Amino acid sequence: MNVDISDLATPGVRKITPYQPGRPVEEVAAEFGIAKPVKLASNENPLGPSPQGIKAMQTVHNLARYPDGNGTGLKERIATRHDLDVACITLGNGSNDILEFVCRAFVNPGDEVIFSRHAFAVYPLATLAVGGTPVETPVLNWGCKLEAMLQAVTDRSRVIFIANPNNPTGTWLAAAELKSFLAEVPDHVIVVIDEAYAEYVTGSAYPDYPDCTQWLNDYPNLLVTRTFSKIFGLAGLRVGYGVSSPEIADYLNRVRQPFNVNTLAQVAAAAALDDDSHIRQSREMNLSGLTYLTDACKSRGLSYIPSAGNFLAIDFSRPAQDLFEAMMQQGVIVRPIANYGMPDFLRVTIGSEDDNRRFIEVLDRVLETGVLEANV
Protein backbone atom coordinates (compact mmCIF):
# COMPACT_ATOMS: atom_id res chain seq x y z
CA MET A 1 0.00 0.00 0.00
CA ASN A 2 1.69 3.19 -1.20
CA VAL A 3 -0.87 5.74 -0.07
CA ASP A 4 -0.08 7.93 2.93
CA ILE A 5 -3.17 7.60 5.14
CA SER A 6 -2.62 11.11 6.48
CA ASP A 7 -3.29 12.41 2.98
CA LEU A 8 -6.76 10.86 3.15
CA ALA A 9 -7.68 12.45 6.48
CA THR A 10 -9.42 15.81 6.48
CA PRO A 11 -7.22 18.85 7.16
CA GLY A 12 -8.90 19.52 10.49
CA VAL A 13 -8.46 15.97 11.76
CA ARG A 14 -4.78 16.03 10.81
CA LYS A 15 -4.36 18.96 13.22
CA ILE A 16 -5.87 17.12 16.19
CA THR A 17 -3.74 15.83 19.03
CA PRO A 18 -5.79 12.98 20.58
CA TYR A 19 -7.29 13.61 24.01
CA GLN A 20 -5.34 11.90 26.80
CA PRO A 21 -7.59 10.68 29.64
CA GLY A 22 -6.31 9.96 33.13
CA ARG A 23 -4.54 6.62 33.40
CA PRO A 24 -6.71 3.71 34.60
CA VAL A 25 -6.09 2.38 38.09
CA GLU A 26 -5.61 -1.14 36.76
CA GLU A 27 -2.88 -0.04 34.36
CA VAL A 28 -0.93 1.80 37.05
CA ALA A 29 -1.34 -1.10 39.50
CA ALA A 30 0.09 -3.56 36.97
CA GLU A 31 2.98 -1.32 35.87
CA PHE A 32 4.23 -0.40 39.34
CA GLY A 33 3.07 -3.42 41.36
CA ILE A 34 0.79 -1.37 43.60
CA ALA A 35 -2.16 -3.12 45.21
CA LYS A 36 -4.55 -0.19 45.54
CA PRO A 37 -3.61 2.95 43.62
CA VAL A 38 -5.60 6.11 44.29
CA LYS A 39 -6.95 7.83 41.20
CA LEU A 40 -7.44 11.57 41.59
CA ALA A 41 -7.09 12.41 37.91
CA SER A 42 -10.51 12.44 36.25
CA ASN A 43 -12.82 14.41 38.57
CA GLU A 44 -14.95 11.39 39.39
CA ASN A 45 -17.20 11.17 42.45
CA PRO A 46 -15.38 9.38 45.31
CA LEU A 47 -18.73 8.50 46.87
CA GLY A 48 -19.51 6.38 43.83
CA PRO A 49 -22.70 6.18 41.78
CA SER A 50 -26.14 7.18 42.94
CA PRO A 51 -27.66 4.24 44.88
CA GLN A 52 -31.03 4.98 43.32
CA GLY A 53 -29.38 4.83 39.91
CA ILE A 54 -27.88 1.42 40.70
CA LYS A 55 -31.24 0.18 41.97
CA ALA A 56 -32.98 1.35 38.81
CA MET A 57 -30.52 -0.50 36.58
CA GLN A 58 -31.24 -3.73 38.44
CA THR A 59 -34.85 -3.59 37.23
CA VAL A 60 -33.82 -3.67 33.55
CA HIS A 61 -34.32 -7.06 31.91
CA ASN A 62 -34.81 -6.17 28.24
CA LEU A 63 -31.26 -5.54 27.06
CA ALA A 64 -31.87 -7.51 23.86
CA ARG A 65 -33.97 -4.55 22.76
CA TYR A 66 -32.60 -1.26 21.50
CA PRO A 67 -32.88 1.66 23.93
CA ASP A 68 -35.55 4.31 23.57
CA GLY A 69 -34.08 6.31 20.69
CA ASN A 70 -35.73 9.49 21.92
CA GLY A 71 -34.90 8.95 25.58
CA THR A 72 -38.44 10.00 26.44
CA GLY A 73 -38.46 8.98 30.10
CA LEU A 74 -35.13 10.62 30.88
CA LYS A 75 -36.01 13.75 28.93
CA GLU A 76 -39.23 14.10 30.90
CA ARG A 77 -37.35 13.86 34.21
CA ILE A 78 -34.79 16.43 33.06
CA ALA A 79 -37.52 18.76 31.79
CA THR A 80 -39.34 18.52 35.12
CA ARG A 81 -36.15 19.22 37.07
CA HIS A 82 -35.44 22.40 35.09
CA ASP A 83 -39.09 23.39 34.51
CA LEU A 84 -38.65 23.23 30.73
CA ASP A 85 -40.45 21.70 27.79
CA VAL A 86 -39.22 18.28 26.66
CA ALA A 87 -38.53 19.79 23.23
CA CYS A 88 -35.70 21.79 24.82
CA ILE A 89 -33.71 18.67 25.80
CA THR A 90 -31.04 16.86 23.78
CA LEU A 91 -29.46 13.69 25.18
CA GLY A 92 -25.82 12.79 24.68
CA ASN A 93 -23.40 9.96 25.30
CA GLY A 94 -21.85 12.20 27.91
CA SER A 95 -22.09 15.97 27.62
CA ASN A 96 -19.06 15.79 25.29
CA ASP A 97 -21.50 14.39 22.75
CA ILE A 98 -23.52 17.61 22.89
CA LEU A 99 -20.38 19.71 22.35
CA GLU A 100 -19.67 17.73 19.19
CA PHE A 101 -23.29 18.02 18.01
CA VAL A 102 -23.01 21.81 18.21
CA CYS A 103 -19.98 21.87 15.94
CA ARG A 104 -21.41 19.33 13.50
CA ALA A 105 -24.72 21.17 13.26
CA PHE A 106 -23.55 24.79 13.14
CA VAL A 107 -19.86 25.04 12.18
CA ASN A 108 -18.79 25.00 8.53
CA PRO A 109 -15.16 24.61 7.43
CA GLY A 110 -13.42 27.91 8.16
CA ASP A 111 -16.02 29.11 10.67
CA GLU A 112 -14.62 30.31 13.97
CA VAL A 113 -15.22 28.80 17.40
CA ILE A 114 -14.19 30.88 20.42
CA PHE A 115 -13.04 29.64 23.82
CA SER A 116 -10.62 30.87 26.45
CA ARG A 117 -7.10 29.74 27.18
CA HIS A 118 -6.97 26.98 29.83
CA ALA A 119 -10.45 25.79 28.79
CA PHE A 120 -11.67 22.20 28.39
CA ALA A 121 -9.60 20.34 25.78
CA VAL A 122 -12.64 19.02 23.92
CA TYR A 123 -13.58 22.48 22.60
CA PRO A 124 -10.70 22.69 20.07
CA LEU A 125 -11.00 18.98 19.27
CA ALA A 126 -14.68 19.29 18.33
CA THR A 127 -13.89 22.42 16.33
CA LEU A 128 -11.03 20.95 14.32
CA ALA A 129 -12.95 17.74 13.61
CA VAL A 130 -15.43 19.67 11.45
CA GLY A 131 -12.85 21.94 9.84
CA GLY A 132 -13.58 24.92 12.06
CA THR A 133 -11.02 27.48 13.18
CA PRO A 134 -10.28 27.54 16.93
CA VAL A 135 -9.95 31.04 18.39
CA GLU A 136 -8.34 31.09 21.84
CA THR A 137 -8.82 34.22 23.95
CA PRO A 138 -6.84 35.56 26.93
CA VAL A 139 -7.86 34.83 30.51
CA LEU A 140 -8.43 36.94 33.59
CA ASN A 141 -7.23 35.42 36.88
CA TRP A 142 -7.15 31.97 35.24
CA GLY A 143 -10.78 32.26 34.13
CA CYS A 144 -12.75 33.46 31.11
CA LYS A 145 -12.19 37.08 30.15
CA LEU A 146 -15.59 37.78 28.63
CA GLU A 147 -14.57 41.13 27.18
CA ALA A 148 -11.82 39.40 25.19
CA MET A 149 -14.34 36.88 23.88
CA LEU A 150 -16.61 39.66 22.64
CA GLN A 151 -13.68 41.36 20.96
CA ALA A 152 -12.84 38.09 19.18
CA VAL A 153 -16.27 37.79 17.52
CA THR A 154 -16.30 38.27 13.74
CA ASP A 155 -18.73 37.55 10.92
CA ARG A 156 -17.24 34.03 10.75
CA SER A 157 -17.82 33.27 14.44
CA ARG A 158 -20.44 30.59 15.03
CA VAL A 159 -19.95 29.19 18.56
CA ILE A 160 -18.55 30.39 21.89
CA PHE A 161 -17.73 27.75 24.51
CA ILE A 162 -17.68 28.78 28.18
CA ALA A 163 -17.28 26.33 31.05
CA ASN A 164 -18.79 27.49 34.34
CA PRO A 165 -17.05 26.37 36.52
CA ASN A 166 -14.05 26.03 34.24
CA ASN A 167 -12.05 22.83 33.98
CA PRO A 168 -9.13 22.59 34.82
CA THR A 169 -8.85 25.89 36.73
CA GLY A 170 -12.04 25.75 38.83
CA THR A 171 -12.84 29.43 38.22
CA TRP A 172 -16.45 30.55 37.86
CA LEU A 173 -18.49 33.41 36.44
CA ALA A 174 -21.26 35.30 38.23
CA ALA A 175 -24.76 35.84 36.88
CA ALA A 176 -24.45 39.57 36.31
CA GLU A 177 -21.32 39.36 34.18
CA LEU A 178 -22.68 36.45 32.14
CA LYS A 179 -25.97 38.23 31.47
CA SER A 180 -24.15 41.36 30.38
CA PHE A 181 -21.99 39.25 28.07
CA LEU A 182 -24.91 37.35 26.54
CA ALA A 183 -26.72 40.61 25.82
CA GLU A 184 -23.75 41.70 23.68
CA VAL A 185 -23.22 38.49 21.70
CA PRO A 186 -24.51 38.80 18.11
CA ASP A 187 -27.45 36.64 17.08
CA HIS A 188 -25.37 34.62 14.61
CA VAL A 189 -23.25 33.13 17.42
CA ILE A 190 -24.40 30.24 19.62
CA VAL A 191 -23.15 30.44 23.20
CA VAL A 192 -22.58 27.12 24.95
CA ILE A 193 -22.38 27.26 28.75
CA ASP A 194 -20.81 24.00 29.92
CA GLU A 195 -22.13 23.37 33.44
CA ALA A 196 -20.58 19.95 34.05
CA TYR A 197 -19.71 20.89 37.64
CA ALA A 198 -22.71 23.11 38.39
CA GLU A 199 -24.18 20.83 41.05
CA TYR A 200 -21.11 21.38 43.22
CA VAL A 201 -21.50 25.17 43.25
CA THR A 202 -23.74 25.87 46.22
CA GLY A 203 -23.70 27.87 49.42
CA SER A 204 -22.67 31.32 50.55
CA ALA A 205 -19.26 31.11 48.87
CA TYR A 206 -20.95 31.41 45.47
CA PRO A 207 -23.79 33.91 46.03
CA ASP A 208 -24.22 34.89 42.39
CA TYR A 209 -23.54 31.62 40.60
CA PRO A 210 -26.21 31.29 37.89
CA ASP A 211 -28.36 28.39 36.76
CA CYS A 212 -28.23 29.22 33.07
CA THR A 213 -30.83 26.58 32.22
CA GLN A 214 -33.37 29.19 33.34
CA TRP A 215 -32.26 31.80 30.81
CA LEU A 216 -33.43 30.21 27.57
CA ASN A 217 -36.36 32.58 27.07
CA ASP A 218 -34.06 35.59 27.32
CA TYR A 219 -31.28 34.30 25.07
CA PRO A 220 -32.46 32.20 22.11
CA ASN A 221 -28.86 31.53 21.03
CA LEU A 222 -28.00 29.91 24.40
CA LEU A 223 -27.27 26.21 24.94
CA VAL A 224 -26.44 24.81 28.39
CA THR A 225 -24.84 21.39 28.88
CA ARG A 226 -24.92 19.17 31.97
CA THR A 227 -23.50 15.72 32.73
CA PHE A 228 -24.23 12.72 34.95
CA SER A 229 -20.50 11.91 35.16
CA LYS A 230 -19.65 14.18 38.08
CA ILE A 231 -21.87 14.61 41.14
CA PHE A 232 -24.26 11.83 40.07
CA GLY A 233 -21.36 9.35 39.85
CA LEU A 234 -22.32 7.77 36.51
CA ALA A 235 -19.15 8.49 34.52
CA GLY A 236 -18.89 4.88 33.34
CA LEU A 237 -22.34 4.99 31.74
CA ARG A 238 -21.66 8.08 29.59
CA VAL A 239 -24.77 10.21 29.70
CA GLY A 240 -25.28 13.98 29.57
CA TYR A 241 -27.67 16.49 28.08
CA GLY A 242 -28.13 19.92 26.61
CA VAL A 243 -30.95 22.39 27.16
CA SER A 244 -31.71 25.03 24.56
CA SER A 245 -34.48 26.49 22.48
CA PRO A 246 -36.49 23.81 20.64
CA GLU A 247 -35.06 25.21 17.40
CA ILE A 248 -31.45 24.57 18.44
CA ALA A 249 -32.40 21.17 19.88
CA ASP A 250 -34.01 20.22 16.57
CA TYR A 251 -30.73 20.69 14.71
CA LEU A 252 -28.69 18.94 17.39
CA ASN A 253 -30.98 15.95 17.12
CA ARG A 254 -30.51 15.86 13.35
CA VAL A 255 -26.83 15.02 13.83
CA ARG A 256 -27.34 12.83 16.91
CA GLN A 257 -26.89 9.14 16.21
CA PRO A 258 -29.92 6.91 16.90
CA PHE A 259 -29.72 5.09 20.24
CA ASN A 260 -26.74 7.16 21.40
CA VAL A 261 -27.67 6.73 25.09
CA ASN A 262 -28.02 3.12 26.20
CA THR A 263 -30.88 1.71 28.25
CA LEU A 264 -28.96 1.33 31.51
CA ALA A 265 -27.68 4.89 31.27
CA GLN A 266 -31.17 6.25 30.68
CA VAL A 267 -32.80 4.52 33.63
CA ALA A 268 -29.89 5.17 36.00
CA ALA A 269 -29.70 8.86 35.11
CA ALA A 270 -33.44 9.35 35.52
CA ALA A 271 -33.31 7.83 39.01
CA ALA A 272 -30.11 9.67 39.99
CA LEU A 273 -31.71 13.05 39.30
CA ASP A 274 -34.02 12.50 42.26
CA ASP A 275 -31.42 10.99 44.60
CA ASP A 276 -31.24 14.04 46.85
CA SER A 277 -29.44 12.18 49.64
CA HIS A 278 -26.60 11.13 47.34
CA ILE A 279 -26.31 14.64 45.92
CA ARG A 280 -26.18 16.17 49.41
CA GLN A 281 -23.58 13.68 50.66
CA SER A 282 -21.47 14.23 47.54
CA ARG A 283 -21.47 17.98 48.11
CA GLU A 284 -20.57 17.59 51.76
CA MET A 285 -17.71 15.20 50.98
CA ASN A 286 -16.43 17.55 48.30
CA LEU A 287 -16.53 20.63 50.53
CA SER A 288 -14.76 18.79 53.35
CA GLY A 289 -12.10 17.44 51.01
CA LEU A 290 -11.59 20.77 49.27
CA THR A 291 -11.10 22.48 52.63
CA TYR A 292 -8.62 19.82 53.70
CA LEU A 293 -6.54 20.12 50.52
CA THR A 294 -6.52 23.92 50.45
CA ASP A 295 -5.48 24.02 54.11
CA ALA A 296 -2.71 21.51 53.35
CA CYS A 297 -1.51 23.66 50.46
CA LYS A 298 -1.46 26.79 52.62
CA SER A 299 0.54 25.11 55.37
CA ARG A 300 3.11 23.95 52.79
CA GLY A 301 3.39 27.28 51.03
CA LEU A 302 1.84 25.95 47.83
CA SER A 303 -0.29 28.22 45.68
CA TYR A 304 -3.55 27.02 44.15
CA ILE A 305 -6.44 28.41 42.14
CA PRO A 306 -9.62 28.74 44.28
CA SER A 307 -12.01 26.15 42.88
CA ALA A 308 -15.78 25.89 42.56
CA GLY A 309 -15.55 22.31 41.25
CA ASN A 310 -14.55 18.92 42.62
CA PHE A 311 -10.87 19.45 41.86
CA LEU A 312 -8.00 21.75 42.72
CA ALA A 313 -5.25 23.10 40.44
CA ILE A 314 -2.05 23.35 42.52
CA ASP A 315 0.87 25.50 41.39
CA PHE A 316 4.36 24.08 42.07
CA SER A 317 6.14 27.08 40.48
CA ARG A 318 8.17 24.86 38.16
CA PRO A 319 7.37 22.07 35.66
CA ALA A 320 5.41 19.38 37.51
CA GLN A 321 5.69 16.42 35.11
CA ASP A 322 8.41 14.69 37.14
CA LEU A 323 6.37 15.18 40.31
CA PHE A 324 3.34 13.63 38.60
CA GLU A 325 5.37 10.60 37.52
CA ALA A 326 7.00 10.16 40.92
CA MET A 327 3.63 10.25 42.68
CA MET A 328 2.16 7.77 40.21
CA GLN A 329 5.01 5.35 40.94
CA GLN A 330 3.91 5.50 44.57
CA GLY A 331 0.28 4.82 43.72
CA VAL A 332 -1.31 8.27 43.53
CA ILE A 333 -2.58 9.29 40.09
CA VAL A 334 -3.21 12.99 39.54
CA ARG A 335 -3.43 15.04 36.36
CA PRO A 336 -0.61 17.03 34.76
CA ILE A 337 -2.08 19.91 32.77
CA ALA A 338 0.78 21.14 30.62
CA ASN A 339 -1.51 20.47 27.64
CA TYR A 340 -3.74 23.25 29.03
CA GLY A 341 -0.83 25.68 29.03
CA MET A 342 -0.24 25.10 32.76
CA PRO A 343 3.00 23.07 32.99
CA ASP A 344 3.70 24.07 36.61
CA PHE A 345 0.34 22.79 37.85
CA LEU A 346 -1.17 19.47 38.81
CA ARG A 347 -4.95 19.10 38.92
CA VAL A 348 -6.11 16.98 41.83
CA THR A 349 -9.61 15.53 42.11
CA ILE A 350 -11.19 15.90 45.55
CA GLY A 351 -11.34 12.34 46.82
CA SER A 352 -12.51 10.54 49.93
CA GLU A 353 -10.96 11.47 53.26
CA ASP A 354 -8.53 8.55 52.98
CA ASP A 355 -7.66 9.38 49.37
CA ASN A 356 -6.96 13.01 50.19
CA ARG A 357 -4.73 12.10 53.13
CA ARG A 358 -2.83 9.61 51.00
CA PHE A 359 -2.29 12.26 48.34
CA ILE A 360 -0.78 14.65 50.88
CA GLU A 361 1.37 11.91 52.45
CA VAL A 362 2.78 10.87 49.08
CA LEU A 363 3.19 14.49 48.00
CA ASP A 364 5.25 15.23 51.11
CA ARG A 365 7.35 12.12 50.63
CA VAL A 366 8.07 12.86 46.99
CA LEU A 367 8.81 16.55 47.56
CA GLU A 368 11.38 15.56 50.21
CA THR A 369 13.33 13.73 47.49
CA GLY A 370 13.90 17.04 45.70
CA VAL A 371 12.16 15.89 42.54
CA LEU A 372 11.20 19.46 41.64
CA GLU A 373 14.69 20.84 42.16
CA ALA A 374 15.89 19.19 38.95
CA ASN A 375 13.48 21.43 37.03
CA VAL A 376 14.83 24.72 38.37
C-alpha positions as CSV (number, residue, x, y, z in Angstrom):
1,M,0.0,0.0,0.0
2,N,1.7,3.2,-1.2
3,V,-0.9,5.7,-0.1
4,D,-0.1,7.9,2.9
5,I,-3.2,7.6,5.1
6,S,-2.6,11.1,6.5
7,D,-3.3,12.4,3.0
8,L,-6.8,10.9,3.2
9,A,-7.7,12.4,6.5
10,T,-9.4,15.8,6.5
11,P,-7.2,18.9,7.2
12,G,-8.9,19.5,10.5
13,V,-8.5,16.0,11.8
14,R,-4.8,16.0,10.8
15,K,-4.4,19.0,13.2
16,I,-5.9,17.1,16.2
17,T,-3.7,15.8,19.0
18,P,-5.8,13.0,20.6
19,Y,-7.3,13.6,24.0
20,Q,-5.3,11.9,26.8
21,P,-7.6,10.7,29.6
22,G,-6.3,10.0,33.1
23,R,-4.5,6.6,33.4
24,P,-6.7,3.7,34.6
25,V,-6.1,2.4,38.1
26,E,-5.6,-1.1,36.8
27,E,-2.9,0.0,34.4
28,V,-0.9,1.8,37.1
29,A,-1.3,-1.1,39.5
30,A,0.1,-3.6,37.0
31,E,3.0,-1.3,35.9
32,F,4.2,-0.4,39.3
33,G,3.1,-3.4,41.4
34,I,0.8,-1.4,43.6
35,A,-2.2,-3.1,45.2
36,K,-4.5,-0.2,45.5
37,P,-3.6,2.9,43.6
38,V,-5.6,6.1,44.3
39,K,-6.9,7.8,41.2
40,L,-7.4,11.6,41.6
41,A,-7.1,12.4,37.9
42,S,-10.5,12.4,36.3
43,N,-12.8,14.4,38.6
44,E,-15.0,11.4,39.4
45,N,-17.2,11.2,42.5
46,P,-15.4,9.4,45.3
47,L,-18.7,8.5,46.9
48,G,-19.5,6.4,43.8
49,P,-22.7,6.2,41.8
50,S,-26.1,7.2,42.9
51,P,-27.7,4.2,44.9
52,Q,-31.0,5.0,43.3
53,G,-29.4,4.8,39.9
54,I,-27.9,1.4,40.7
55,K,-31.2,0.2,42.0
56,A,-33.0,1.4,38.8
57,M,-30.5,-0.5,36.6
58,Q,-31.2,-3.7,38.4
59,T,-34.8,-3.6,37.2
60,V,-33.8,-3.7,33.6
61,H,-34.3,-7.1,31.9
62,N,-34.8,-6.2,28.2
63,L,-31.3,-5.5,27.1
64,A,-31.9,-7.5,23.9
65,R,-34.0,-4.5,22.8
66,Y,-32.6,-1.3,21.5
67,P,-32.9,1.7,23.9
68,D,-35.6,4.3,23.6
69,G,-34.1,6.3,20.7
70,N,-35.7,9.5,21.9
71,G,-34.9,9.0,25.6
72,T,-38.4,10.0,26.4
73,G,-38.5,9.0,30.1
74,L,-35.1,10.6,30.9
75,K,-36.0,13.7,28.9
76,E,-39.2,14.1,30.9
77,R,-37.3,13.9,34.2
78,I,-34.8,16.4,33.1
79,A,-37.5,18.8,31.8
80,T,-39.3,18.5,35.1
81,R,-36.1,19.2,37.1
82,H,-35.4,22.4,35.1
83,D,-39.1,23.4,34.5
84,L,-38.7,23.2,30.7
85,D,-40.4,21.7,27.8
86,V,-39.2,18.3,26.7
87,A,-38.5,19.8,23.2
88,C,-35.7,21.8,24.8
89,I,-33.7,18.7,25.8
90,T,-31.0,16.9,23.8
91,L,-29.5,13.7,25.2
92,G,-25.8,12.8,24.7
93,N,-23.4,10.0,25.3
94,G,-21.8,12.2,27.9
95,S,-22.1,16.0,27.6
96,N,-19.1,15.8,25.3
97,D,-21.5,14.4,22.7
98,I,-23.5,17.6,22.9
99,L,-20.4,19.7,22.3
100,E,-19.7,17.7,19.2
101,F,-23.3,18.0,18.0
102,V,-23.0,21.8,18.2
103,C,-20.0,21.9,15.9
104,R,-21.4,19.3,13.5
105,A,-24.7,21.2,13.3
106,F,-23.5,24.8,13.1
107,V,-19.9,25.0,12.2
108,N,-18.8,25.0,8.5
109,P,-15.2,24.6,7.4
110,G,-13.4,27.9,8.2
111,D,-16.0,29.1,10.7
112,E,-14.6,30.3,14.0
113,V,-15.2,28.8,17.4
114,I,-14.2,30.9,20.4
115,F,-13.0,29.6,23.8
116,S,-10.6,30.9,26.5
117,R,-7.1,29.7,27.2
118,H,-7.0,27.0,29.8
119,A,-10.5,25.8,28.8
120,F,-11.7,22.2,28.4
121,A,-9.6,20.3,25.8
122,V,-12.6,19.0,23.9
123,Y,-13.6,22.5,22.6
124,P,-10.7,22.7,20.1
125,L,-11.0,19.0,19.3
126,A,-14.7,19.3,18.3
127,T,-13.9,22.4,16.3
128,L,-11.0,21.0,14.3
129,A,-12.9,17.7,13.6
130,V,-15.4,19.7,11.4
131,G,-12.8,21.9,9.8
132,G,-13.6,24.9,12.1
133,T,-11.0,27.5,13.2
134,P,-10.3,27.5,16.9
135,V,-10.0,31.0,18.4
136,E,-8.3,31.1,21.8
137,T,-8.8,34.2,23.9
138,P,-6.8,35.6,26.9
139,V,-7.9,34.8,30.5
140,L,-8.4,36.9,33.6
141,N,-7.2,35.4,36.9
142,W,-7.1,32.0,35.2
143,G,-10.8,32.3,34.1
144,C,-12.7,33.5,31.1
145,K,-12.2,37.1,30.1
146,L,-15.6,37.8,28.6
147,E,-14.6,41.1,27.2
148,A,-11.8,39.4,25.2
149,M,-14.3,36.9,23.9
150,L,-16.6,39.7,22.6
151,Q,-13.7,41.4,21.0
152,A,-12.8,38.1,19.2
153,V,-16.3,37.8,17.5
154,T,-16.3,38.3,13.7
155,D,-18.7,37.5,10.9
156,R,-17.2,34.0,10.8
157,S,-17.8,33.3,14.4
158,R,-20.4,30.6,15.0
159,V,-19.9,29.2,18.6
160,I,-18.6,30.4,21.9
161,F,-17.7,27.8,24.5
162,I,-17.7,28.8,28.2
163,A,-17.3,26.3,31.1
164,N,-18.8,27.5,34.3
165,P,-17.0,26.4,36.5
166,N,-14.0,26.0,34.2
167,N,-12.0,22.8,34.0
168,P,-9.1,22.6,34.8
169,T,-8.9,25.9,36.7
170,G,-12.0,25.8,38.8
171,T,-12.8,29.4,38.2
172,W,-16.4,30.6,37.9
173,L,-18.5,33.4,36.4
174,A,-21.3,35.3,38.2
175,A,-24.8,35.8,36.9
176,A,-24.5,39.6,36.3
177,E,-21.3,39.4,34.2
178,L,-22.7,36.5,32.1
179,K,-26.0,38.2,31.5
180,S,-24.1,41.4,30.4
181,F,-22.0,39.2,28.1
182,L,-24.9,37.3,26.5
183,A,-26.7,40.6,25.8
184,E,-23.7,41.7,23.7
185,V,-23.2,38.5,21.7
186,P,-24.5,38.8,18.1
187,D,-27.4,36.6,17.1
188,H,-25.4,34.6,14.6
189,V,-23.2,33.1,17.4
190,I,-24.4,30.2,19.6
191,V,-23.2,30.4,23.2
192,V,-22.6,27.1,24.9
193,I,-22.4,27.3,28.7
194,D,-20.8,24.0,29.9
195,E,-22.1,23.4,33.4
196,A,-20.6,19.9,34.0
197,Y,-19.7,20.9,37.6
198,A,-22.7,23.1,38.4
199,E,-24.2,20.8,41.0
200,Y,-21.1,21.4,43.2
201,V,-21.5,25.2,43.2
202,T,-23.7,25.9,46.2
203,G,-23.7,27.9,49.4
204,S,-22.7,31.3,50.5
205,A,-19.3,31.1,48.9
206,Y,-21.0,31.4,45.5
207,P,-23.8,33.9,46.0
208,D,-24.2,34.9,42.4
209,Y,-23.5,31.6,40.6
210,P,-26.2,31.3,37.9
211,D,-28.4,28.4,36.8
212,C,-28.2,29.2,33.1
213,T,-30.8,26.6,32.2
214,Q,-33.4,29.2,33.3
215,W,-32.3,31.8,30.8
216,L,-33.4,30.2,27.6
217,N,-36.4,32.6,27.1
218,D,-34.1,35.6,27.3
219,Y,-31.3,34.3,25.1
220,P,-32.5,32.2,22.1
221,N,-28.9,31.5,21.0
222,L,-28.0,29.9,24.4
223,L,-27.3,26.2,24.9
224,V,-26.4,24.8,28.4
225,T,-24.8,21.4,28.9
226,R,-24.9,19.2,32.0
227,T,-23.5,15.7,32.7
228,F,-24.2,12.7,34.9
229,S,-20.5,11.9,35.2
230,K,-19.7,14.2,38.1
231,I,-21.9,14.6,41.1
232,F,-24.3,11.8,40.1
233,G,-21.4,9.4,39.8
234,L,-22.3,7.8,36.5
235,A,-19.1,8.5,34.5
236,G,-18.9,4.9,33.3
237,L,-22.3,5.0,31.7
238,R,-21.7,8.1,29.6
239,V,-24.8,10.2,29.7
240,G,-25.3,14.0,29.6
241,Y,-27.7,16.5,28.1
242,G,-28.1,19.9,26.6
243,V,-31.0,22.4,27.2
244,S,-31.7,25.0,24.6
245,S,-34.5,26.5,22.5
246,P,-36.5,23.8,20.6
247,E,-35.1,25.2,17.4
248,I,-31.5,24.6,18.4
249,A,-32.4,21.2,19.9
250,D,-34.0,20.2,16.6
251,Y,-30.7,20.7,14.7
252,L,-28.7,18.9,17.4
253,N,-31.0,15.9,17.1
254,R,-30.5,15.9,13.4
255,V,-26.8,15.0,13.8
256,R,-27.3,12.8,16.9
257,Q,-26.9,9.1,16.2
258,P,-29.9,6.9,16.9
259,F,-29.7,5.1,20.2
260,N,-26.7,7.2,21.4
261,V,-27.7,6.7,25.1
262,N,-28.0,3.1,26.2
263,T,-30.9,1.7,28.2
264,L,-29.0,1.3,31.5
265,A,-27.7,4.9,31.3
266,Q,-31.2,6.3,30.7
267,V,-32.8,4.5,33.6
268,A,-29.9,5.2,36.0
269,A,-29.7,8.9,35.1
270,A,-33.4,9.3,35.5
271,A,-33.3,7.8,39.0
272,A,-30.1,9.7,40.0
273,L,-31.7,13.0,39.3
274,D,-34.0,12.5,42.3
275,D,-31.4,11.0,44.6
276,D,-31.2,14.0,46.9
277,S,-29.4,12.2,49.6
278,H,-26.6,11.1,47.3
279,I,-26.3,14.6,45.9
280,R,-26.2,16.2,49.4
281,Q,-23.6,13.7,50.7
282,S,-21.5,14.2,47.5
283,R,-21.5,18.0,48.1
284,E,-20.6,17.6,51.8
285,M,-17.7,15.2,51.0
286,N,-16.4,17.5,48.3
287,L,-16.5,20.6,50.5
288,S,-14.8,18.8,53.3
289,G,-12.1,17.4,51.0
290,L,-11.6,20.8,49.3
291,T,-11.1,22.5,52.6
292,Y,-8.6,19.8,53.7
293,L,-6.5,20.1,50.5
294,T,-6.5,23.9,50.4
295,D,-5.5,24.0,54.1
296,A,-2.7,21.5,53.3
297,C,-1.5,23.7,50.5
298,K,-1.5,26.8,52.6
299,S,0.5,25.1,55.4
300,R,3.1,24.0,52.8
301,G,3.4,27.3,51.0
302,L,1.8,25.9,47.8
303,S,-0.3,28.2,45.7
304,Y,-3.6,27.0,44.1
305,I,-6.4,28.4,42.1
306,P,-9.6,28.7,44.3
307,S,-12.0,26.1,42.9
308,A,-15.8,25.9,42.6
309,G,-15.6,22.3,41.3
310,N,-14.6,18.9,42.6
311,F,-10.9,19.4,41.9
312,L,-8.0,21.8,42.7
313,A,-5.2,23.1,40.4
314,I,-2.1,23.3,42.5
315,D,0.9,25.5,41.4
316,F,4.4,24.1,42.1
317,S,6.1,27.1,40.5
318,R,8.2,24.9,38.2
319,P,7.4,22.1,35.7
320,A,5.4,19.4,37.5
321,Q,5.7,16.4,35.1
322,D,8.4,14.7,37.1
323,L,6.4,15.2,40.3
324,F,3.3,13.6,38.6
325,E,5.4,10.6,37.5
326,A,7.0,10.2,40.9
327,M,3.6,10.3,42.7
328,M,2.2,7.8,40.2
329,Q,5.0,5.4,40.9
330,Q,3.9,5.5,44.6
331,G,0.3,4.8,43.7
332,V,-1.3,8.3,43.5
333,I,-2.6,9.3,40.1
334,V,-3.2,13.0,39.5
335,R,-3.4,15.0,36.4
336,P,-0.6,17.0,34.8
337,I,-2.1,19.9,32.8
338,A,0.8,21.1,30.6
339,N,-1.5,20.5,27.6
340,Y,-3.7,23.2,29.0
341,G,-0.8,25.7,29.0
342,M,-0.2,25.1,32.8
343,P,3.0,23.1,33.0
344,D,3.7,24.1,36.6
345,F,0.3,22.8,37.9
346,L,-1.2,19.5,38.8
347,R,-5.0,19.1,38.9
348,V,-6.1,17.0,41.8
349,T,-9.6,15.5,42.1
350,I,-11.2,15.9,45.5
351,G,-11.3,12.3,46.8
352,S,-12.5,10.5,49.9
353,E,-11.0,11.5,53.3
354,D,-8.5,8.5,53.0
355,D,-7.7,9.4,49.4
356,N,-7.0,13.0,50.2
357,R,-4.7,12.1,53.1
358,R,-2.8,9.6,51.0
359,F,-2.3,12.3,48.3
360,I,-0.8,14.7,50.9
361,E,1.4,11.9,52.5
362,V,2.8,10.9,49.1
363,L,3.2,14.5,48.0
364,D,5.2,15.2,51.1
365,R,7.4,12.1,50.6
366,V,8.1,12.9,47.0
367,L,8.8,16.6,47.6
368,E,11.4,15.6,50.2
369,T,13.3,13.7,47.5
370,G,13.9,17.0,45.7
371,V,12.2,15.9,42.5
372,L,11.2,19.5,41.6
373,E,14.7,20.8,42.2
374,A,15.9,19.2,39.0
375,N,13.5,21.4,37.0
376,V,14.8,24.7,38.4
